[in-house]
Amino acid sequence: MSRRSSRSVAPFDPPRAQRCGVVARACLLALTGALAAALFSPAPAQAQLDDSSAATYWRRERERMEARQRSLVQRPTRMIRGLAPRQGFAREGEPGAWRNPALARPDAHEGAPRPSATHAAPSGAAETAPGAPAAPPFTIAVLGDNVGLFLAQGLQEAFADRAHVVILRKARENTGLARDDYYDWPKAARELLAGPQKIDAAVMLVGSNDRQPLREGAQSLDPRAPRWREIYAARAQAFADAFRDKGVPLVWVGAPVMQNERLSAGLLELNEIYRETAERAGAGFVDTWEGFVDERHRFTMFGPDVNGLTTRLRASDGVHFTRAGARKLAYFTEGDLRRLMERAAPAPAAPEAILAPPAATTPEPLRAAAPPEAPAVVVPARPDKGPVLPLTGAALSPGGELARPLRAKDPLREGDARAIVERRLLERRATEAPAGRADDFSWPR
């Protein structure tokens, strides 16, 4: 047997070869997919911790914002039970909204002097000259509800450059004139005026908690009832009369517009009561409604601040104010208070006359005689208008003659009015101008 025939050769099997090709292609595809997943897919730990993931980025951003809000905003938990009004707007602002910690407790540091670091007067705004006596203190008591607290904060910022102005924050949250069983404002005003603190002016802002039933004995009166209005107006008048009897100027600030349309409609009626009360008591009334509405007279969250820049003025609840809104609310009252300060300021003392010592008498030197004055030139006065010269009068120029109408029997002469009319209009001939006159166009001259 030959060497070639000693090897055994398996016969060719087409189905088996086809199956081997399919398995090989499947293995190749699986290997390619595993390699692509390893190269392009991030690891599970990286997807959870890396900021490149959108979900992780926003989750971490939200955690950072919440931590910052918790560090900036202190939300006091103040629960009022028992006699608290059933209606009111005493909840705090949203996290991140402006909230003064001093407003959470209105009775804290009332009348205390403002810190110099926070309320330092700007450069060039010194109130008194160096060496001049300090101005006497001017105390302003701000009374009202929770909106009045924002007014007090705005007034503190408005008068930060006047160290002698003291703002007393006497406003109380959840109060009003409707619930005197919870807080009696006329009684509180009398006690404030009878206290040791001297009050130079008072500002009142109330109304946001007063659209609720009013009790008269055992009867509950609806805010739309005429008797409700009578009792409410009487309480407002008693409050204003307390300041009038003591001779303390009162500025009653009207309630601003609210986001709730029903509440705003009720506040418009209350503002009319406040206006009438202020007129009877001789107090001032300040209307702030137009300062917080848009061009269609509707409530708006945004608007121009005291500097004319458009910013957010109201909180998200539609009742309270931002810092810029509180400053703008105080702007409407600032003018009246400044006039009261000027009226209460003492008149400056007249400076004493200083007598100078008599000067030593010295002989006056001889003066040369002055030259005689030249005769004055007298200019005759010119009349406003000259004399009237009739056209048919005598000629003033030598040899001149005015144009005069001709009669039928007069002969036609050169220069007469009739000759000029016939030559110009009827015969259409141009009249020759005398030599040398402006209309003499003959050539050569």
C-alpha positions in Angstrom: 0.0 0.0 0.0 1.3 3.4 -0.8 1.9 6.3 1.7 -1.0 8.3 0.3 -3.5 5.5 0.8 -2.4 5.0 4.4 -4.3 8.1 5.7 -8.1 7.8 6.3 -10.1 10.7 4.9 -13.6 11.4 6.3 -16.2 11.9 3.7 -17.6 15.5 3.3 -20.8 16.2 5.3 -22.7 19.4 4.2 -25.2 19.6 7.1 -22.5 19.3 9.7 -20.4 22.1 8.1 -23.5 24.3 8.0 -24.1 23.8 11.7 -20.5 24.6 12.6 -20.7 27.9 10.7 -23.9 28.9 12.5 -22.3 28.2 15.9 -19.1 30.1 15.0 -21.1 33.1 13.9 -23.2 33.0 17.2 -20.0 32.9 19.2 -18.5 35.8 17.3 -21.6 37.9 17.8 -21.7 37.1 21.6 -18.0 38.0 21.9 -18.6 41.3 20.0 -21.5 42.3 22.2 -19.7 41.5 25.5 -16.7 43.6 24.3 -19.0 46.6 23.4 -20.8 46.4 26.7 -17.5 46.4 28.5 -16.2 49.4 26.6 -19.2 51.6 26.4 -21.4 50.8 29.5 -20.4 52.6 32.8 -20.1 50.5 35.9 -23.1 50.4 38.2 -21.2 52.1 41.0 -20.1 54.9 38.7 -23.8 55.5 37.6 -24.8 56.0 41.2 -22.0 58.2 42.4 -20.9 60.2 39.3 -22.5 63.6 38.7 -22.6 62.9 35.0 -25.8 61.1 35.6 -28.8 63.5 35.2 -30.8 61.8 38.0 -27.9 61.9 40.4 -27.1 65.5 39.6 -30.6 66.8 40.3 -30.9 64.7 43.5 -27.7 66.1 44.8 -28.7 69.6 43.8 -32.0 69.3 45.6 -30.2 68.1 48.7 -27.8 71.0 48.6 -30.7 73.5 48.2 -32.6 71.9 51.1 -29.5 72.1 53.4 -29.0 75.7 52.5 -32.6 76.6 53.2 -32.5 74.9 56.5 -29.5 76.9 57.5 -30.9 80.2 56.3 -34.6 80.0 57.3 -35.6 79.4 60.9 -39.2 78.5 61.0 -40.5 79.1 64.5 -43.3 76.7 65.6 -45.8 79.0 67.3 -49.1 77.3 68.0 -52.1 79.5 69.1 -54.9 77.6 70.6 -58.1 78.5 72.4 -59.0 82.0 71.4 -57.1 82.1 68.1 -59.2 83.4 65.2 -60.7 80.8 62.9 -59.6 82.7 59.9 -56.3 84.4 59.3 -53.0 84.3 57.5 -50.4 83.5 60.1 -48.4 80.8 58.4 -44.8 81.5 57.6 -43.4 82.1 54.2 -42.1 79.4 52.0 -38.5 78.1 52.5 -36.2 80.4 50.8 -38.5 83.4 51.0 -37.4 86.4 53.0 -38.2 86.1 56.6 -36.9 88.4 59.3 -36.3 86.4 62.5 -37.3 89.4 64.6 -40.7 89.4 63.0 -41.4 85.9 64.4 -41.6 87.5 67.9 -42.9 91.0 67.6 -42.5 91.5 71.4 -38.7 90.9 71.2 -36.5 93.9 71.4 -39.3 96.5 71.0 -37.9 99.9 70.8 -34.3 98.7 71.0 -31.7 100.8 69.1 -30.8 99.4 65.7 -27.3 97.8 65.3 -24.9 100.2 63.8 -23.4 97.6 61.6 -26.7 96.7 60.0 -28.2 100.2 59.8 -25.1 102.3 59.4 -25.7 105.6 57.6 -24.3 105.7 54.0 -21.3 107.8 53.3 -22.2 111.4 52.7 -25.6 111.0 54.4 -24.7 112.5 57.8 -27.8 113.9 59.4 -26.1 116.6 61.5 -23.0 118.6 61.0 -20.0 117.8 63.1 -20.3 119.6 66.5 -24.0 120.3 66.0 -26.3 119.1 68.8 -27.9 115.7 68.3 -31.6 115.6 67.2 -34.1 114.6 69.8 -35.4 111.0 69.4 -38.6 110.5 67.3 -40.5 107.4 68.2 -42.9 105.8 65.7 -45.2 103.0 66.9 -46.3 100.6 64.2 -49.4 98.8 65.1 -51.6 96.3 63.2 -51.7 92.6 62.1 -49.1 90.3 60.5 -48.9 92.6 57.5 -48.1 95.5 59.8 -45.0 93.6 60.8 -43.7 93.9 57.3 -44.5 97.6 57.3 -42.4 98.0 60.5 -39.5 96.2 58.8 -39.8 98.5 55.8 -39.9 101.6 57.9 -36.8 100.5 59.8 -35.0 100.2 56.4 -36.4 103.5 55.2 -35.1 105.4 58.3 -31.9 103.5 58.7 -29.9 106.7 58.0 -31.6 108.6 60.8 -30.2 107.4 64.1 -32.7 109.4 66.2 -35.8 107.6 64.7 -37.0 104.7 66.8 -39.4 102.2 65.3 -41.6 100.4 67.9 -42.9 97.1 66.5 -46.3 96.8 68.3 -48.0 94.8 65.6 -49.4 91.4 66.5 -50.0 88.4 64.2 -53.6 87.0 63.9 -55.1 90.2 65.2 -57.7 92.7 64.0 -60.6 94.8 65.0 -63.2 92.0 64.5 -62.0 89.7 67.3 -61.7 91.9 70.4 -62.0 88.8 72.6 -58.6 87.7 71.2 -56.9 91.1 71.1 -58.5 94.4 71.9 -56.7 97.1 69.8 -58.5 100.2 71.3 -57.5 99.0 74.8 -54.0 98.3 73.6 -53.7 101.8 72.2 -54.8 103.4 75.4 -52.3 101.3 77.4 -49.5 102.2 75.0 -50.2 105.9 75.3 -50.4 105.7 79.1 -47.1 103.9 79.3 -43.7 105.5 80.0 -42.6 105.3 76.4 -43.1 108.6 74.6 -44.9 108.2 71.3 -44.4 110.9 68.7 -46.4 109.2 65.8 -48.3 106.0 65.2 -49.0 104.0 62.1 -51.9 101.5 61.9 -52.2 98.7 59.3 -54.9 96.1 59.9 -57.6 94.2 58.0 -56.2 91.0 56.6 -57.8 88.9 59.4 -61.0 90.8 59.8 -63.3 89.3 57.1 -64.9 86.9 59.6 -68.1 86.9 61.8 -68.2 89.4 64.6 -69.8 88.6 67.9 -72.2 90.9 69.8 -73.1 89.2 73.0 -74.4 85.7 72.1 -75.2 86.8 68.5 -72.8 86.2 65.6 -72.9 88.8 62.8 -72.0 88.1 59.2 -69.4 90.5 57.6 -72.0 91.5 55.0 -74.6 92.6 57.7 -75.1 96.4 58.2 -74.8 95.9 62.0 -71.3 94.3 61.5 -70.2 97.4 59.7 -71.5 99.7 62.5 -69.7 97.8 65.2 -66.5 97.5 63.3 -66.5 101.2 62.4 -67.1 102.1 66.1 -64.1 100.0 67.2 -61.9 101.7 64.5 -63.2 105.1 65.7 -62.4 104.2 69.4 -58.8 103.3 68.3 -58.3 106.6 66.4 -59.8 108.7 69.2 -57.3 107.3 71.7 -54.5 109.0 69.7 -56.5 112.1 69.0 -57.2 112.6 72.7 -53.5 112.4 73.5 -52.5 114.6 70.6 -50.4 111.9 68.9 -50.5 112.0 65.1 -51.9 108.9 63.5 -51.3 107.6 60.0 -53.8 104.9 59.0 -52.5 102.8 56.1 -55.1 101.1 53.9 -54.8 97.3 53.4 -53.0 96.3 50.2 -54.5 94.1 47.5 -54.5 90.3 48.1 -54.3 87.4 45.6 -57.6 86.1 46.8 -60.3 88.0 44.9 -62.9 87.5 47.6 -60.6 88.8 50.3 -59.6 91.8 48.2 -63.2 92.7 47.7 -63.7 92.7 51.4 -60.6 94.8 52.0 -61.9 97.5 49.7 -64.9 97.9 51.9 -62.7 98.0 55.0 -60.5 100.6 53.4 -63.5 102.9 53.1 -64.2 102.5 56.8 -60.6 103.3 57.6 -60.7 106.4 55.3 -63.8 107.7 57.0 -62.5 107.0 60.4 -59.2 108.9 59.7 -61.2 111.9 58.4 -63.3 112.1 61.5 -60.3 111.7 63.9 -58.1 114.2 62.0 -55.6 111.5 61.1 -53.9 110.8 57.8 -54.9 108.0 55.4 -52.5 106.3 53.0 -53.8 104.2 50.1 -51.4 101.5 49.0 -53.7 99.6 46.7 -52.4 100.9 43.4 -48.8 100.1 44.3 -49.3 96.4 44.1 -51.5 95.9 41.1 -50.8 95.6 37.4 -52.0 97.8 34.5 -55.3 96.0 34.6 -55.7 96.7 38.4 -55.2 93.0 39.3 -53.0 91.5 41.9 -49.4 90.9 40.8 -46.5 89.1 42.4 -43.9 91.3 40.6 -43.6 95.0 40.1 -41.2 98.0 40.4 -39.5 98.5 43.7 -38.6 101.8 45.2 -35.7 102.1 42.8 -37.9 101.3 39.7 -36.5 97.8 39.1 -39.0 95.0 38.5 -38.7 92.4 41.2 -40.8 90.1 43.3 -42.9 92.0 45.9 -45.3 89.4 47.4 -44.8 86.0 48.9 -46.3 82.9 47.4 -49.3 82.9 49.7 -50.5 86.1 48.1 -50.7 88.0 51.4 -47.3 88.6 52.9 -44.4 90.6 51.3 -40.8 90.0 50.3 -38.1 92.4 51.5 -38.5 94.6 48.5 -42.3 94.6 48.9 -42.0 95.6 52.6 -39.7 98.4 51.6 -42.2 99.6 49.0 -45.1 99.3 51.4 -43.2 101.6 53.8 -42.5 104.0 50.9 -46.1 105.2 50.8 -46.0 106.1 54.5 -42.5 107.5 54.5 -43.5 110.9 53.2 -46.2 111.6 55.8 -43.8 110.5 58.6 -41.0 112.8 57.4 -43.4 115.8 57.4 -44.3 115.0 61.0 -40.6 114.9 61.9 -40.0 118.3 60.3 -43.0 119.7 62.1 -41.9 118.3 65.5 -38.3 119.4 65.0 -37.4 122.5 67.1 -36.8 125.7 65.3 -33.1 126.6 65.0 -32.0 129.3 67.4 -31.1 132.6 65.9 -27.4 133.3 66.1 -26.4 136.0 68.6 -25.2 139.2 67.2 -21.4 139.7 67.6 -20.4 143.2 68.2 -17.1 144.0 66.5 -14.7 146.4 68.3 -14.7 149.9 66.8 -12.0 150.4 64.3 -9.3 153.0 64.8 -10.1 156.3 63.1 -7.7 157.3 60.4 -7.7 160.5 58.4 -9.2 160.0 54.9 -6.9 161.0 52.0 -7.8 163.9 49.8 -9.5 162.9 46.6 -9.2 164.6 43.3 -12.2 166.4 41.9 -14.2 164.3 39.5 -14.4 165.4 35.8 -17.7 166.9 34.7 -20.1 164.4 33.4 -20.9 164.5 29.7 -24.4 165.7 28.8 -26.8 162.8 28.5 -28.1 161.9 25.0 -31.8 162.1 25.0 -33.4 159.7 22.6 -37.0 160.6 21.7 -39.5 157.9 22.4 -40.7 156.2 19.3 -44.5 155.6 19.1 -45.8 152.1 18.8 -47.3 152.8 15.4 -47.0 155.7 12.9 -49.7 158.1 11.7 -52.3 156.9 9.2 -51.7 158.2 5.7 -54.7 158.0 3.3 -54.0 157.0 -0.2 -56.1 159.9 -1.5 -54.2 162.5 0.5 -51.6 165.0 -0.7 -48.3 163.6 -2.0 -45.5 164.0 0.4 -42.6 163.5 -2.0 -41.6 166.5 -4.3 -43.4 166.3 -7.6 -45.1 163.0 -6.7 -48.8 162.2 -7.2 -50.9 159.4 -5.8 -53.1 157.2 -8.0 -56.6 158.6 -7.9 -59.8 157.4 -9.5 -60.8 159.3 -12.6 -64.1 160.7 -13.4 -65.7 160.2 -16.8 -65.1 163.8 -17.9 -61.5 163.8 -16.9 -58.9 163.5 -19.7 -56.9 160.3 -19.8 -53.3 161.1 -18.8 -50.2 159.0 -18.4 -49.9 157.8 -14.8 -53.5 158.0 -14.0 -55.3 155.1 -12.5 -57.6 154.7 -15.4 -54.8 154.8 -17.9 -52.9 152.2 -16.0 -55.9 149.9 -15.8 -56.6 150.2 -19.5 -53.0 149.7 -20.6 -52.4 146.7 -18.3 -55.6 144.8 -18.2 -57.4 145.8 -21.4 -54.6 146.4 -23.9 -52.2 143.9 -22.1 -49.3 146.2 -22.6 -46.5 146.6 -20.1 -45.9 150.0 -18.6 -42.4 151.4 -19.0 -40.7 152.0 -15.7 -38.9 155.3 -15.2 -35.2 155.2 -15.9 -33.2 154.2 -12.9 -36.1 152.6 -10.9 -35.7 149.0 -9.6 -38.0 147.6 -12.2 -36.3 149.4 -15.1 -35.0 146.4 -17.2 -34.1 148.4 -20.4 -30.8 147.4 -22.1 -28.4 149.0 -22.5 -28.9 151.2 -19.5 
